[in-house]
Amino acid sequence: MLPYFALIAAGLAGGPLLSGRPEYRRKFLLAFGLACWLLASLRYVTGFDYRSYEAAFQRIAARGLSCLTAREPGYVLLNWAAALLGGNYRTFLFLIHLLFTVLVLLWIGRYSSMPWLSVYLFVTLQYFAMSMNLLRQSTAAAIVLWTYPFLRQRRFLPFCGVVLLAFCFHQSALFMLPFYFLLNLRVSVRHYAAAAVIAGLAYLFVDPLLQMLLAVLPVYRSYPGERYWQSNSAVYLLAPVGCYFFTLPLIRQAARDSSASPVLANSAFYSLLIQAFITRHFILERFSIYTAFFSVLALPEAVCAVGWRRCAKIWTGLLAACCLAYFLFAAQQGFHGVYPYHGIWSRAVSSGVC
């Protein structure tokens, strides 16, 4: 667990560092990103899907570009590039985690008003853990983050271009297309009430709706009956409910000021609605990743929206404490199969034991 606590401590240390030395912003993000990249790349059998991705790499390396006819060609090309360089699965991990880390940290550096808090949230809210398990979807989600400027500017075609690029790594990225319109809707009681009613009806009739969906998407017909098809406890809703609660200052600001972009405020609301479906089928929570990932930007913006400096500090401290508590809960539950962390040196030690 030490590597994770070191990242969390580094994120918190960035607060006083950047408040006194704002010119260190890029160096701080570079050092933090380098640590994340190395830890993710040097893991060994850390993550539930570690072995399945290793087997996929070996298949792609053996078959070459003939695999491009398969789904998600961007992911296939990245595997093929690692093999072409003469590398092994470890080389591929270095490449894909480099891509993910660069996408996320550059995005934070460009758009976050409090980068130290954003990277702290990146670790404690489990996005770093996700990147070590759901390789394809986490990469797609990191690409989707870059729809943010096009959402704010209401530029539909560039937005679609980014989503289609993310689709090359995970097909579920297409789920973001209707959110171009939903995230840009004005924040209002009428808007949120209507969305909640529709989500409630979908929640009640989710099984027949899923049967209709599986009829046109046969590739997912094996999911029913698997463990990810089971429901999860309502305790897993504490995190999205908490994120929504801490985003309330930003939501109020967006509701009062028609000139303010509603994108980040709406992302917290819709993430909560989607994540509620985890109590019906765990797999449905995966669709929330694309909107929920915006929380690493939305929550710092909410702190800034508090206004009064002393209240903002209290809000920040409470947010940091709650996120740390969530991290400890996630570690205790073994989220993504990455707790505790095992590096390649663990393999060397175990191999040396007689």
For each residue, the residues with C-beta under 8 A, 3 or more apart:
1: 4 5 331 339 340 341
2: 5 6 341
3: 6 7 39 341 343
4: 1 7 8 123 327 331 339 341
5: 1 2 8 9
6: 2 3 9 10 35
7: 3 4 10 11 32 35 36 39 119 123 128
8: 4 5 11 12 120 123 124 324 327
9: 5 6 12 13
10: 6 7 13 14 31 32 35 119
11: 7 8 14 32 116 117 119 120 122 123
12: 8 9 15 116 120 320
13: 9 10 16 17 116
14: 10 11 17 18 28 32 115 116 119 120
15: 12 18 19 114 116 117
16: 13 19 20
17: 13 14 20 21 24 28 116
18: 14 15 21 22 24 25 28 115 116
19: 15 16 22
20: 16 17
21: 17 18 24
22: 18 19 25
23:
24: 17 18 21 27 28
25: 18 22 28 29 109 115
26: 29 30 109
27: 24 30 31
28: 14 17 18 24 25 31 32 115 116
29: 25 26 32 33 105 108 109 115 119
30: 26 27 33 34 105
31: 10 27 28 34 35
32: 7 10 11 14 28 29 35 36 105 119
33: 29 30 36 37 101 102 104 105
34: 30 31 37 38
35: 6 7 10 31 32 38 39
36: 7 32 33 39 40 97 101 105 128
37: 33 34 40 41 94 97 98 101
38: 34 35 41 42
39: 3 7 35 36 42 43 341 343
40: 36 37 43 93 97 100 101 128 131 132
41: 37 38 90 93 94 97 98
42: 38 39 343 344
43: 39 40 46 47 50 93 132 338 341 342 343 344
44: 342 343 344 346 347
45: 50 51 342 347
46: 43 50 132 337 338 341 342 343
47: 43 50 132 133 336 337 338
48: 133 336 337
49: 52 53 133 134 135 337
50: 43 45 46 47 53 54 133 337
51: 45 54 55
52: 49 55 56
53: 49 50 56 57 89 135
54: 50 51 57 58 89
55: 51 52 58 59
56: 52 53 59 60 79
57: 53 54 60 61 79 82 83 89 92
58: 54 55 61 62 89
59: 55 56 62 63 67
60: 56 57 63 64 67 76 79 80 83
61: 57 58 64 79 80 82 83
62: 58 59
63: 59 60 66 67
64: 60 61 67 80 83
65: 68 80
66: 63 69
67: 59 60 63 64 70 76 79 80
68: 65 73 76 77
69: 66
70: 67 73 76
71: 171 219
72: 75 76 136 167 168 169 170 171
73: 68 70 76 77 168
74: 77 78 139 165 168 169
75: 72 78 79 135 136 139 168 169 170
76: 60 67 68 70 72 73 79 80
77: 68 73 74 80 81
78: 74 75 81 82 92 95 96 99
79: 56 57 60 61 67 75 76 82 83 92
80: 60 61 64 65 67 76 77 83 84
81: 77 78 84 85 95
82: 57 61 78 79 85 87 88 89 91 92 95
83: 57 60 61 64 79 80 86 87 92
84: 80 81
85: 81 82 91
86: 83
87: 82 83 90 91 92 94
88: 82 91 92
89: 53 54 57 58 82 92 93
90: 41 87 93 94 344
91: 82 85 87 88 94 95
92: 57 78 79 82 83 87 88 89 95 96
93: 40 41 43 89 90 96 97
94: 37 41 87 90 91 97 98
95: 78 81 82 91 92 98 99
96: 78 92 93 99 100 135 139
97: 36 37 40 41 93 94 100 101 131
98: 37 41 94 95 101 102
99: 78 95 96 102 103 139 142
100: 40 96 97 103 104 131 138 139 142
101: 33 36 37 40 97 98 104 105 131
102: 33 98 99 105 106
103: 99 100 106 107 139 142 143 145 146
104: 33 100 101 107 108 122 127 142 145
105: 29 30 32 33 36 101 102 108 109 119
106: 102 103 109 110
107: 103 104 110 111 142 145 146 148 297
108: 29 104 105 111 112 115 118 119 122 296 297
109: 25 26 29 105 106 112 115
110: 106 107
111: 107 108 148 149 297
112: 108 109 115 117 118 296 297 300
113: 300 301 304
114: 15 117 118 300 303 304
115: 14 18 25 28 29 108 109 112 118 119
116: 11 12 13 14 15 17 18 28 119 120
117: 11 15 112 114 120 121 299 300 303 316 319 320
118: 108 112 114 115 121 122 296 297 300
119: 7 10 11 14 29 32 105 108 115 116 122 123 296
120: 8 11 12 14 116 117 123 124 320 323
121: 117 118 124 125 127 295 296 299 300 323
122: 11 104 108 118 119 125 127 128 296
123: 4 7 8 11 119 120 127 128 327
124: 8 120 121 323 324 326 327
125: 121 122 239 243 295 296 323 326 327
126: 129 130 326 327 330 335 336
127: 104 121 122 123 130 131 138 141 293 296
128: 7 36 40 122 123 131 132
129: 126 132 133 330 335 336 338 339
130: 126 127 133 134 137 138 141 289 336
131: 40 97 100 101 127 128 134 135 138 142
132: 40 43 46 47 128 129 336 338
133: 47 48 49 50 129 130 138 336 337 338
134: 49 130 131 137 138 286 289 336
135: 49 53 75 96 131 138 139
136: 72 75 139 140 169 170
137: 130 134 140 141 169 170 172 286 289
138: 100 127 130 131 133 134 135 141 142 289
139: 74 75 96 99 100 103 135 136 142 143 166 169 170
140: 136 137 143 144 166 167 169 170 172 173 290
141: 127 130 137 138 144 145 166 173 289 290 293
142: 99 100 103 104 107 131 138 139 145 293
143: 103 139 140 146 162 165 166 169 173
144: 140 141 147 162 163 166 173 176 290 293
145: 103 104 107 141 142 148 293 294
146: 103 107 143 149 162
147: 144 150 151 159 162 163 176 180
148: 107 111 145 151 152 263 294 297
149: 111 146 152 153
150: 147 153 154 155 156 158 159 162
151: 147 148 154 159 180 183 184 261 263
152: 148 149 261 263
153: 149 150
154: 150 151 184
155: 150 158 159
156: 150 159 160 180
157: 160 161
158: 150 155 161 162
159: 147 150 151 155 156 162 163 180
160: 156 157 163 164 177 180
161: 157 158 164 165
162: 143 144 146 147 150 158 159 165 166
163: 144 147 159 160 166 167 173 174 176 177
164: 160 161 167 168
165: 74 143 161 162 168
166: 139 140 141 143 144 162 163 169 170 173 176
167: 72 140 163 164 170 171 173 174
168: 72 73 74 75 164 165
169: 72 74 75 136 137 139 140 143 166 173
170: 72 75 136 137 139 140 166 167 173
171: 71 72 167 174
172: 137 140 175 286 287 290
173: 140 141 143 144 163 166 167 169 170 176 290
174: 163 167 171 177
175: 172 178 179 287 290
176: 144 147 163 166 173 179 180 290 291
177: 160 163 174 180
178: 175 181 182
179: 175 176 182 183 270 290 291
180: 147 151 156 159 160 176 177 183 184
181: 178 184 185
182: 178 179 185 195 266 270
183: 151 179 180 262 263 266 267 270 291
184: 151 154 180 181 262 263 266
185: 181 182 191 262 266
186: 191 258 262
187: 191 192 251 254 255 262 265 266
188: 191 192 255
189: 192 193
190: 193 194
191: 185 186 187 188 194 195
192: 187 188 189 195 196 269
193: 189 190 196 197
194: 190 191 197 198
195: 182 191 192 198 199 269 270 273
196: 192 193 199 200 273
197: 193 194 200 201
198: 194 195 201 202
199: 195 196 202 203 273 274 276
200: 196 197 203 204
201: 197 198 204 205
202: 198 199 205 206 209 277
203: 199 200 206 276 277 280
204: 200 201
205: 201 202 208 209
206: 202 203 209 210 277 280 281 284
207: 210 211 280
208: 205 211 212
209: 202 205 206 212 213
210: 206 207 213 214 281
211: 207 208 214 215
212: 208 209 215 216
213: 209 210 216 217 220
214: 210 211 217 218 220 221 223 224
215: 211 212 218
216: 212 213
217: 213 214 220 221
218: 214 215 221
219: 71
220: 213 214 217 223
221: 214 217 218 224
222: 226
223: 214 220 226 228 229 283
224: 214 221 229
225: 229
226: 222 223 229
227: 230 282
228: 223 281 282 283
229: 223 224 225 226 281 282 283
230: 227 281 282
231: 278 279 280 281 282
232: 236 278 279 282 285
233: 236 279
234: 237 279
235: 238
236: 232 233 239 275 278 279 285
237: 234 240 241 275 276 278 279
238: 235 241 242 326
239: 125 236 242 243 275 326
240: 237 243 244 271 272 275 276 288 292
241: 237 238 244 245 272
242: 238 239 245 246 322 326
243: 125 239 240 246 247 268 271 272 292 295 298 299
244: 240 241 247 248 268 269 271 272
245: 241 242 248
246: 242 243 299 302 315 318 319 322
247: 243 244 250 251 264 265 268 295 298 299 302
248: 244 245 251 252 302
249: 252 253 302 303 305 306 307 315
250: 247 253 254 264 265 268 298 301 302 305
251: 187 247 248 254 255 265 268 269
252: 248 249 255 256 305
253: 249 250 256 257 260 265 305
254: 187 250 251 257 260 261 262 264 265 266
255: 187 188 251 252 265
256: 252 253
257: 253 254 260
258: 186
259:
260: 253 254 257
261: 151 152 254 264
262: 183 184 185 186 187 254 265 266
263: 148 151 152 183 184 266 267 294
264: 247 250 254 261 267 268 294 297 298 301
265: 187 247 250 251 253 254 255 262 268 269 298
266: 182 183 184 185 187 254 262 263 269 270
267: 183 263 264 270 271 291 292 294 295 298
268: 243 244 247 250 251 264 265 271 272 294 295 298
269: 192 195 244 251 265 266 272 273
270: 179 182 183 195 266 267 273 274 291
271: 240 243 244 267 268 274 275 288 291 292 294 295
272: 240 241 243 244 268 269 275 276
273: 195 196 199 269 270 276
274: 199 270 271 277 284 285 287 288 291 292
275: 236 237 239 240 271 272 278 285 288 292
276: 199 203 237 240 272 273 279
277: 202 203 206 274 280 281 284 285 287
278: 231 232 236 237 275 281 282 284 285
279: 231 232 233 234 236 237 276
280: 203 206 207 231 277 284
281: 206 210 228 229 230 231 277 278 284
282: 227 228 229 230 231 232 278 285
283: 223 228 229 286
284: 206 274 277 278 280 281 287
285: 232 236 274 275 277 278 282 288
286: 134 137 172 283 289
287: 172 175 274 277 284 290
288: 240 271 274 275 285 291 292
289: 130 134 137 138 141 286 292 293
290: 140 141 144 172 173 175 176 179 287 293
291: 176 179 183 267 270 271 274 288 294
292: 240 243 267 271 274 275 288 289 295
293: 127 141 142 144 145 289 290 296
294: 145 148 263 264 267 268 271 291 297 298
295: 121 125 243 247 267 268 271 292 298 299
296: 108 112 118 119 121 122 125 127 293 299 300
297: 107 108 111 112 118 148 264 294 300 301
298: 243 247 250 264 265 267 268 294 295 301 302
299: 117 121 243 246 247 295 296 302 303 319
300: 112 113 114 117 118 121 296 297 303 304
301: 113 250 264 297 298 304 305
302: 246 247 248 249 250 298 299 305 306 315
303: 114 117 249 299 300 306 312 315 316 319
304: 113 114 300 301 312
305: 249 250 252 253 301 302
306: 249 302 303 311 312 315
307: 249 311 312
308: 311 312
309: 312 313
310: 313 314
311: 306 307 308 314 315
312: 303 304 306 307 308 309 315 316
313: 309 310 316 317
314: 310 311 317 318
315: 246 249 302 303 306 311 312 318 319
316: 117 303 312 313 319 320
317: 313 314 320 321
318: 246 314 315 321 322
319: 117 246 299 303 315 316 322 323
320: 12 117 120 316 317 323 324
321: 317 318 324 325
322: 242 246 318 319 325 326
323: 120 121 124 125 319 320 326 327
324: 8 124 320 321 327 328
325: 321 322 328 329
326: 124 125 126 238 239 242 322 323 329 330
327: 4 8 123 124 125 126 323 324 330 331
328: 324 325 331 332
329: 325 326 332 333
330: 126 129 326 327 333 335 339
331: 1 4 327 328 334 335 339 340
332: 328 329 339
333: 329 330
334: 331 337 339
335: 126 129 330 331 338 339
336: 47 48 126 129 130 132 133 134
337: 46 47 48 49 50 133 334
338: 43 46 47 129 132 133 335 341
339: 1 4 129 330 331 332 334 335
340: 1 331
341: 1 2 3 4 39 43 46 338
342: 43 44 45 46 346 347
343: 3 39 42 43 44 46 346
344: 42 43 44 90 347 348
345: 348 349
346: 44 342 343 349 350
347: 44 45 342 344 350 351
348: 344 345 351 352
349: 345 346 352 353
350: 346 347 353
351: 347 348
352: 348 349
353: 349 350
354:
